[in-house]
Amino acid sequence: MSNELTPVNLNQLPTTGLSVNSEIFQAVAKSGSFLERLQLYTKGAAIDNGLIAPGHYGVPRGDDVIQDLGNEIDILPVCCRVKALDMRDRDSIVTNYDPTSEAFKTIKELGDQPNSGCMYGPTFLIFERGSGQFYEFFCGTSSTRKEAPKIGAYLPKSAADAEQLSLRLNRPVGTAPEPCTLKVKYIKKPTYGWHVPVCVACSTPFTNLPPMEAIVEEITKFMALKNTEIEKVEEADAPKKRAR
């Protein structure tokens, strides 16, 4: 009796069950309130560890995985709101979307100080052409905030806003969102340098947009994101955390 193992041809397995390409699979896999973020990398651990090239846009997908989208991407901005981010305590990151609140004002004040661990500015919901995905693009630094008005010019607009923008830009502007391209510029100072985003017009229409219902759903989820709620339950002898 032979002890040899019979080869298994996996190509003969039946293709039953749910397909990874099905709409049902994609909808379930993407469900939830978490929205991936798009960011421009210029320096730091991700670059030092070779996860992405400096001056490239990327999407962090874990501690050691970043999807590299390159140094030039086409986007369609569909929604915008303001955001403040307090990262001084990495175990309790605070997000605030209410510019009238004292918490937002405090983070904003700290965000104007160098190396404070705080950021603020407009944050956009964008659709990126190459990956065919929605992302958040947060313009929370002084460099990105300067470019935010250019990105905002491509957002959906009311008739009144479109008319004002047409006069300001001296070109016809409609109410529908328009595609634009994010490029990269390197700013060099005598002792250091960094990369900044540059927004320019894009004349190529998007052909891979999801259905209107899916776009509206993403906008609804984006606008429904709430301020971080920190539950303070401390033992009497526990180390005191910094005040929020």
Secondary structure, DSSP 8 states (H G I E B T S, - for coil): ---------GGGS---S--TTSHHHHHHHT-SS---B-EEE-SSHHHHTTSS-TTEEEEE-STT-EEEEES-EEEEEEEEEEEEEE-SSTTS-EEE--TTSHHHHHHHHHHTSTT-SEEEEEEEEEEETTTTEEEEEE--SHHHHHHHHHHHTTS---HHHHHHHHHHHTS---SS---EEEEEEEEE-SS-EEEEEEEEE--S--S----HHHHHHHHHHHHT-----------TTS------
